[in-house]
């Protein structure tokens, strides 16, 4: 059947009421069905059910210019139910969004063509099974793990409020956008969404609207097998404005609910929408419409029920694109044009703020941003890296106003409070210190959402609690955003707190995340370089690993400069000629191996000390540099780290050894723990000598 014939059939038989709205909604549904069926994989039912919701938000409310998908003041649309990706892909296609390439330039092609939809869930397609930020223009955040998009959206809403408080001036509403989220039963079951919702309610984020698809179906069957609470009442308790729409197909009711959101100024809005998964199909209301294709026979029956040509595939009837894109452009384009003109006037009237704005949006830093980073004098007693980290962070924060963040109720311990920065609270959205509460998972997701708005955002907690926020750390790496995660209390150095607070495997698990720069500095000057690296890096996240206990500040006149941190690993102390043994360490163990080096050196042993704070950065160096630090011919290598041994074999090789943690610590003073597990000067020297005596 030719396109012309198909459209003739559509014009004749589809929707005799002449409703382009209904025609567009059914186009979204059928595109979703066809794409999932062609891929023989995916989730057709939710896009079919939520097509009216997506259409209503985009065509009637979303402030968005398809020709400029990176407009800073655009409304955000987050599909937290990422498995329903064909809903978003259909909307992007019909909206005519123009693609922006990796360099931030228009490519001259649509973000998603019809051919891209036909490549759904295929390798290298622009339509992967779950939406991916940076991969598909129009996708605001990577949503796969349920609840993650909900958490990100709170970060986006926070970002808008902070940006407005910082940049807006009378007559210059530089930032006033809203955040719309489509979420489902799975999101509501995940704890991260609950944590994020509680935060949003406390902060009274009235620019945030979650639309909850209550279809009461999960992969295993009806949600009543595991989930039967009144979600609306839960959100009322969180402090949200809760509205109900009894039928997802009731566009008038959806519109009225969204109008209420727009008029609400003192709290976020939660719209409970009742829908039928797989609407119109023989499998409607069943888990069979959730995680698998409908099947050719069911699709034909569904299209017949819609009044759709049964044999037509990937049909977009005449007028649908024009009407849908036209509705979005008619609202969004003038708003963007007005915004551009306004910001031009803003630059003339507020040049300093405008310079900040331009730098921030370009992911650049102000001139001289690192000029006040302290240089720490040699000190045998030293300072905890959490303390030096706080000093460095504050020196940077004074020059980079959009470096903002907070902790999971641990700022006095993580030392991450921005001095004189104020607290971000209802009525004081200009505050730079965030109180995430004991909510590590949502803190990570919120920090990601803030970074997606070009803020240099950070979140802090103890290293052992990185377990609670691994998912958003991993997603930050996948999205290639410059979020910073500060982890203190990095070893058995927490002493009497006992094994529940002593991280052992956590460094290995963070280092295992591709694209995450995990840096464990060994003294205050390495801390300064670590923070410098983190803030400079807008295209990947960084985990900064700091100590609770004091670390000696090394004499950089005697040893190599800490600037070597930028390369991940460097020769800190050396001998004449080829070393007999290389001592490698990170963090609190760096001074330990340096002391051992001095002892070995005094005994005439040719030793080298290598500081290796960032494996990520070291692996980015060329082979020649890496070999200059760790020569292949020197096989006697000893790595010392108060953590698990996993991963160190890469650097010590078959003939090397490690002094690491093989079992968990016990409640005891730090000195006893260090002695028990061999983290002493005497033991490092002893093991090194044993290695040299072994042929």
Residue pairs with C-beta under 8 A, 6 or more apart in sequence:
1 9
1 309
1 311
1 312
6 309
6 312
6 315
6 317
7 317
7 318
9 309
9 312
10 23
10 308
10 309
10 312
10 315
10 317
10 318
11 317
11 318
13 307
13 309
14 23
14 26
14 307
14 308
14 317
15 22
15 23
15 26
15 307
20 319
20 320
20 323
21 55
21 59
21 251
23 317
23 319
23 320
24 55
24 59
24 94
24 320
24 323
24 324
25 51
25 52
25 55
26 51
26 306
26 308
27 90
27 94
27 315
27 316
27 317
27 320
28 47
28 51
28 54
28 55
28 87
28 90
28 91
28 94
29 47
29 48
29 51
29 279
29 280
29 306
30 303
30 306
30 308
30 312
30 315
31 86
31 90
31 93
31 117
31 314
31 316
32 44
32 47
32 48
32 51
32 86
32 87
32 90
33 44
33 48
33 281
33 294
33 299
33 302
33 303
34 299
34 313
34 314
35 42
35 86
35 89
35 117
35 118
35 120
35 121
35 127
35 314
36 42
36 43
36 44
36 86
36 120
36 293
36 294
37 44
37 293
37 294
37 295
37 296
37 299
38 118
38 120
38 313
39 120
39 121
39 122
39 293
40 293
41 121
41 129
41 293
42 83
42 85
42 86
42 120
42 121
42 129
42 293
43 83
43 84
43 85
43 86
43 290
43 291
44 86
44 278
44 289
44 293
44 294
45 215
45 217
45 277
45 278
45 279
45 281
45 283
45 284
45 289
45 290
46 81
46 83
46 84
46 87
46 184
46 213
46 215
46 277
46 290
47 54
47 84
47 86
47 87
47 90
48 277
48 278
48 279
48 280
48 281
48 289
48 302
49 213
49 215
49 248
49 275
49 276
49 277
49 278
49 279
50 84
50 87
50 182
50 213
50 248
50 273
50 275
51 87
51 90
51 279
52 248
52 249
52 250
52 251
52 254
53 182
53 211
53 213
53 248
53 254
53 273
53 275
54 87
54 88
54 90
54 91
54 182
55 91
55 251
55 324
56 251
56 254
56 255
56 258
57 77
57 180
57 182
57 211
57 258
58 64
58 77
58 91
58 95
58 324
58 328
59 324
59 327
59 328
60 255
60 258
60 327
61 75
61 180
61 258
61 262
62 75
62 77
62 180
62 328
62 331
62 332
63 73
63 74
63 75
63 177
63 178
63 331
63 332
63 335
64 71
64 74
64 75
64 77
64 95
64 328
64 332
65 71
65 74
65 328
65 329
65 332
65 333
65 335
65 336
66 95
66 96
66 97
66 98
66 325
66 328
66 329
66 332
67 98
67 329
67 333
68 74
68 98
68 336
69 97
69 98
69 100
69 111
69 137
69 138
70 100
70 104
71 332
71 336
71 339
72 175
72 361
72 454
73 174
73 175
73 176
73 177
73 335
73 336
73 339
74 177
74 332
74 336
75 177
75 178
75 179
75 180
76 140
76 153
76 156
76 177
76 178
76 179
76 180
77 88
77 91
77 140
77 180
77 181
77 182
78 140
78 141
78 143
78 149
78 150
78 152
78 153
78 156
78 179
78 180
78 181
78 182
79 85
79 87
79 88
79 131
79 143
79 149
79 181
79 182
80 143
80 146
80 147
80 148
80 149
80 150
80 153
80 181
80 182
80 183
80 184
80 187
80 193
81 143
81 146
81 149
81 182
81 183
81 184
81 186
81 187
81 213
82 130
82 131
82 142
82 143
82 144
82 145
82 146
82 148
82 149
83 129
83 130
83 291
84 182
84 184
85 127
85 128
85 129
85 130
85 131
86 117
86 120
86 127
87 182
88 131
88 138
88 139
89 112
89 116
89 117
89 120
89 127
89 131
89 136
90 117
91 138
92 111
92 112
92 136
92 137
92 138
92 139
93 110
93 111
93 112
93 113
93 114
93 116
93 117
94 316
94 320
94 321
94 324
94 325
95 138
95 324
95 325
95 328
96 110
96 321
96 325
96 329
97 110
97 111
97 112
97 137
97 138
98 106
98 107
98 108
98 109
98 110
98 111
98 137
99 106
99 107
99 108
99 109
99 110
99 111
99 137
100 106
100 107
100 111
100 137
101 107
102 134
111 126
111 136
111 137
111 138
112 126
112 127
112 136
112 138
114 314
114 316
116 125
116 126
116 127
117 127
117 314
118 314
119 125
119 126
119 127
120 127
121 127
121 128
121 129
126 135
126 136
127 136
128 135
128 136
130 142
130 143
130 144
131 139
131 141
131 142
131 143
132 139
132 142
132 478
132 479
133 139
133 140
133 141
133 142
133 452
133 479
133 481
134 479
134 480
140 152
140 156
140 452
141 148
141 149
141 152
141 153
141 156
141 448
141 449
141 452
141 479
142 148
142 475
142 478
142 479
143 149
143 152
144 475
145 190
145 471
145 475
146 184
146 186
146 187
146 189
146 190
146 193
147 186
147 187
147 190
147 191
147 192
147 193
147 196
147 445
148 192
148 445
148 471
148 472
148 475
149 181
149 183
149 187
150 181
150 183
150 187
150 190
150 192
150 193
150 196
150 197
150 210
150 445
151 192
151 193
151 195
151 196
151 441
151 442
151 444
151 445
151 446
151 448
151 449
151 472
152 445
152 446
152 448
152 449
152 452
153 179
153 181
153 196
153 208
153 210
153 449
154 196
154 197
154 199
154 200
154 205
154 208
154 442
154 445
154 446
154 449
155 445
155 446
155 447
155 448
155 449
155 450
155 451
155 452
155 453
155 457
156 179
156 449
156 450
156 452
156 453
157 179
157 200
157 205
157 207
157 208
157 268
157 449
158 203
158 205
158 424
158 434
158 446
158 449
158 450
159 449
159 450
159 452
159 453
159 455
159 457
160 175
160 176
160 177
160 178
160 179
160 207
160 453
161 203
161 205
161 207
161 424
161 429
162 404
162 424
162 429
162 430
162 432
162 450
162 455
163 174
163 175
163 453
163 455
164 173
164 174
164 175
164 176
164 429
165 428
165 429
165 430
166 401
166 402
166 430
167 174
167 175
167 353
167 356
167 357
168 174
168 175
168 176
169 346
169 349
169 350
169 353
172 342
172 343
172 345
172 346
172 349
172 350
173 342
174 339
174 342
174 343
174 346
174 357
177 207
178 207
178 208
178 209
178 261
178 262
179 207
179 208
179 209
180 209
180 211
181 208
181 209
181 210
181 211
182 211
182 213
183 193
183 210
183 211
183 212
183 213
184 212
184 213
184 214
184 215
185 213
185 214
185 215
185 216
185 217
185 218
185 223
185 227
186 218
187 193
187 212
188 194
188 212
188 227
188 231
189 226
189 227
191 441
192 441
192 442
192 445
192 471
192 472
194 234
195 437
195 439
195 441
195 442
196 439
196 442
196 445
196 446
197 210
197 235
197 238
197 240
197 268
197 270
198 238
198 437
198 439
199 436
199 437
199 439
199 442
199 446
200 208
200 238
200 240
200 268
201 235
201 238
201 239
201 240
201 267
201 268
202 239
202 426
203 424
203 425
203 426
204 239
204 266
204 267
204 268
204 426
205 267
205 268
206 264
206 265
206 266
206 267
206 268
206 269
207 268
208 268
208 269
209 258
209 261
209 268
209 269
209 270
209 271
210 268
210 269
210 270
210 271
211 271
211 273
212 231
212 270
212 271
212 272
212 273
213 248
213 273
213 275
214 231
214 272
214 273
214 274
214 275
215 274
215 275
215 276
215 277
215 285
216 222
216 223
216 224
217 223
217 277
217 285
217 286
217 287
217 289
217 290
218 225
218 226
218 227
218 287
218 290
219 287
219 290
219 291
220 226
220 287
221 287
222 287
231 272
232 242
232 244
232 270
232 272
233 242
235 242
235 270
236 242
239 267
239 268
240 267
240 268
240 269
240 270
241 260
241 261
241 264
241 267
241 268
241 269
241 270
242 269
242 270
242 271
242 272
243 257
243 260
243 261
243 269
243 270
243 271
243 272
244 257
244 271
244 272
244 274
245 253
245 254
245 257
245 271
245 272
245 273
245 274
246 253
246 274
247 253
247 274
247 275
248 254
248 273
248 274
248 275
248 276
248 279
249 279
254 271
254 273
257 271
258 271
260 269
261 269
261 271
276 284
276 285
277 284
277 285
277 286
277 289
277 290
278 284
278 285
278 286
278 288
278 289
278 290
278 294
280 302
280 305
280 306
281 289
281 294
281 298
281 299
281 301
281 302
281 305
282 298
282 301
282 302
283 289
283 294
283 298
294 302
300 310
300 311
303 309
303 310
303 312
304 310
308 315
309 315
343 354
343 357
346 353
346 354
347 354
355 366
356 366
356 401
356 402
359 365
359 366
360 402
360 454
360 455
361 454
363 454
363 482
363 538
363 539
365 400
365 535
365 536
366 399
366 400
368 399
369 396
369 399
369 400
369 535
370 396
370 399
370 532
370 535
371 399
372 395
372 398
372 399
373 392
373 395
373 396
373 528
373 531
373 532
374 391
374 392
374 395
374 524
374 528
375 525
375 528
376 383
376 388
376 523
376 524
376 525
376 528
376 553
377 553
378 553
378 554
378 555
378 556
378 557
378 558
379 552
379 553
380 552
381 550
381 552
382 523
382 524
382 550
382 551
382 552
382 553
382 591
383 524
383 550
383 551
383 553
384 546
384 547
384 548
384 549
384 550
384 551
385 488
385 490
385 521
385 523
385 524
385 526
385 527
385 546
385 547
385 551
385 587
385 588
386 413
386 414
386 415
386 488
386 489
386 546
386 547
386 548
387 415
388 523
388 524
388 527
388 528
389 415
389 416
389 486
389 488
389 527
389 530
389 531
389 544
389 546
390 415
390 416
390 417
392 527
392 528
392 531
393 403
393 415
393 416
393 418
393 531
394 418
394 419
396 403
396 531
396 532
396 535
397 403
397 418
397 419
397 421
397 432
400 456
400 535
401 432
402 454
402 455
402 456
403 418
403 432
403 456
403 458
403 535
404 418
404 421
404 424
404 432
404 433
404 434
404 450
404 455
404 456
404 457
404 458
405 416
405 432
405 433
405 434
405 447
405 450
405 457
405 458
405 459
405 460
405 484
406 416
406 424
406 433
406 434
406 435
406 436
406 443
406 458
406 459
406 460
407 413
407 414
407 416
407 435
407 436
407 443
407 459
407 460
407 461
407 486
408 436
408 437
408 438
408 439
408 440
408 443
408 459
408 460
408 461
408 465
409 435
409 436
409 437
409 438
410 460
410 461
410 462
410 488
411 417
411 433
411 435
411 460
413 462
413 488
413 489
413 548
414 460
414 461
414 462
414 486
414 488
414 546
415 488
416 458
416 460
416 486
417 433
418 432
418 433
421 431
421 432
421 433
422 428
422 430
422 431
422 432
422 433
423 431
423 433
423 434
423 435
424 430
424 431
424 432
424 433
424 434
424 435
425 431
425 435
434 446
434 459
436 442
436 443
436 446
436 459
440 459
440 461
440 465
440 466
440 468
440 469
441 468
441 469
441 471
441 472
443 459
443 461
443 469
444 459
444 469
444 471
444 472
444 473
444 476
444 483
444 485
445 471
445 472
445 475
446 459
447 457
447 458
447 459
447 472
447 476
447 483
447 484
447 485
448 472
448 475
448 476
448 479
448 481
448 483
450 457
450 483
451 457
451 476
451 481
451 482
451 483
451 541
452 479
452 481
456 482
456 484
456 535
456 538
457 483
457 484
458 483
458 484
458 485
458 486
459 469
459 483
459 484
459 485
459 486
460 485
460 486
460 487
460 488
461 468
461 469
461 486
461 487
461 488
462 487
462 488
462 489
462 494
462 501
462 503
463 487
463 488
463 489
463 490
463 503
463 506
463 507
463 545
464 489
464 500
464 501
464 502
464 503
464 506
466 473
466 485
466 487
466 503
466 506
466 509
466 510
466 543
467 506
467 509
469 485
470 509
470 513
473 485
473 510
473 513
473 516
473 541
473 543
474 513
474 516
476 483
476 485
476 516
476 541
477 513
477 514
477 515
477 516
477 540
477 541
478 515
480 515
480 539
480 540
481 538
481 539
481 540
481 541
482 534
482 537
482 538
482 539
482 540
482 541
482 542
483 541
483 542
484 534
484 535
484 541
484 542
484 543
484 544
485 541
485 542
485 543
485 544
486 543
486 544
486 546
487 506
487 543
487 544
487 545
487 546
488 546
488 547
488 548
489 497
489 501
489 503
489 547
489 548
490 503
490 507
490 520
490 545
490 546
490 547
490 548
490 587
490 588
490 642
491 502
491 503
491 547
491 587
491 588
491 642
491 643
492 502
492 642
492 661
492 665
492 670
492 673
492 674
492 677
492 679
493 547
493 548
493 549
493 588
493 642
493 670
494 501
494 502
494 548
495 549
495 668
495 669
495 670
495 673
496 667
496 668
496 669
497 667
498 665
498 666
498 667
499 664
499 665
499 666
499 667
502 664
502 665
503 643
504 643
504 644
504 661
504 664
504 665
505 643
505 644
505 646
506 643
507 518
507 520
507 545
507 641
507 643
507 644
508 643
508 644
508 646
508 647
510 516
510 518
510 543
510 545
511 518
511 615
511 616
511 647
512 647
515 540
515 541
516 540
516 541
516 542
516 543
516 616
517 533
517 534
517 537
517 540
517 541
517 542
517 543
517 614
517 616
517 617
518 542
518 543
518 545
518 614
518 615
518 616
519 530
519 533
519 534
519 542
519 543
519 544
519 545
519 565
519 613
519 614
519 617
520 545
520 586
520 587
520 613
520 614
521 527
521 529
521 530
521 544
521 545
521 546
521 562
521 565
521 586
521 587
521 613
522 551
522 554
522 585
522 586
522 587
522 588
522 589
522 590
522 591
522 611
522 613
523 551
523 552
523 553
523 554
523 562
523 590
523 591
524 551
524 553
525 553
525 554
525 556
525 561
525 562
526 562
526 565
526 590
526 611
526 613
527 546
528 562
529 562
529 563
529 564
529 565
529 566
530 542
530 544
530 565
530 613
530 614
531 544
532 566
533 542
533 565
533 566
533 614
533 617
534 542
534 544
545 587
547 587
547 588
549 588
549 670
551 587
551 588
551 590
551 591
552 591
554 572
554 590
554 591
554 594
556 562
558 573
559 572
559 573
559 594
559 609
560 570
560 571
560 572
560 573
564 570
564 571
564 572
564 611
565 611
565 613
565 614
565 617
566 617
567 617
567 618
567 621
567 625
568 612
568 613
568 614
568 615
568 616
568 617
568 618
568 619
568 620
568 621
569 610
569 611
569 612
569 613
569 614
569 615
569 617
569 618
569 626
569 629
569 630
570 610
570 611
570 629
571 608
571 609
571 610
571 628
571 629
572 590
572 594
572 609
572 610
572 611
573 594
573 597
573 607
573 608
573 609
574 608
574 609
575 601
575 606
575 607
575 608
576 606
577 606
578 606
578 631
578 633
578 634
579 606
579 607
579 608
579 631
579 634
580 605
580 606
580 607
580 634
580 636
580 692
581 600
581 605
581 606
581 607
581 608
581 634
581 636
581 637
581 638
581 688
581 691
581 692
582 607
582 608
582 609
582 610
582 630
582 634
582 636
582 637
582 638
583 593
583 596
583 597
583 607
583 608
583 609
583 610
583 637
583 638
583 640
583 684
583 688
584 593
584 609
584 610
584 612
584 630
584 637
584 638
584 639
584 640
584 651
584 652
585 592
585 593
585 609
585 610
585 611
585 612
585 639
585 640
585 641
586 611
586 612
586 613
586 641
587 613
587 641
587 642
588 642
589 640
589 641
589 642
589 679
590 609
590 611
592 640
592 679
592 680
592 681
592 684
593 609
593 638
593 640
593 684
594 609
595 681
595 684
596 681
596 684
596 685
596 688
597 607
597 608
597 609
599 681
599 685
600 607
600 685
600 688
600 689
601 607
605 688
605 689
605 692
607 688
608 634
610 629
610 630
612 618
612 639
612 651
615 647
615 650
618 626
618 629
630 637
630 651
635 653
635 654
635 655
635 656
636 655
636 656
636 691
636 692
637 651
637 652
637 653
637 655
637 656
637 657
638 652
638 656
638 657
638 658
638 659
638 684
638 687
638 688
638 691
639 648
639 651
639 652
639 656
639 657
639 658
639 659
639 660
640 658
640 659
640 660
640 679
640 684
641 648
641 658
641 659
641 660
642 660
642 661
642 674
642 677
642 679
643 660
643 661
644 660
644 661
645 658
645 660
645 661
645 662
648 656
648 658
648 660
649 656
652 658
655 691
656 691
657 687
657 691
659 677
659 678
659 679
659 683
659 684
659 687
661 677
662 677
665 673
665 676
665 677
666 673
668 676
673 679
674 680
678 684
678 687
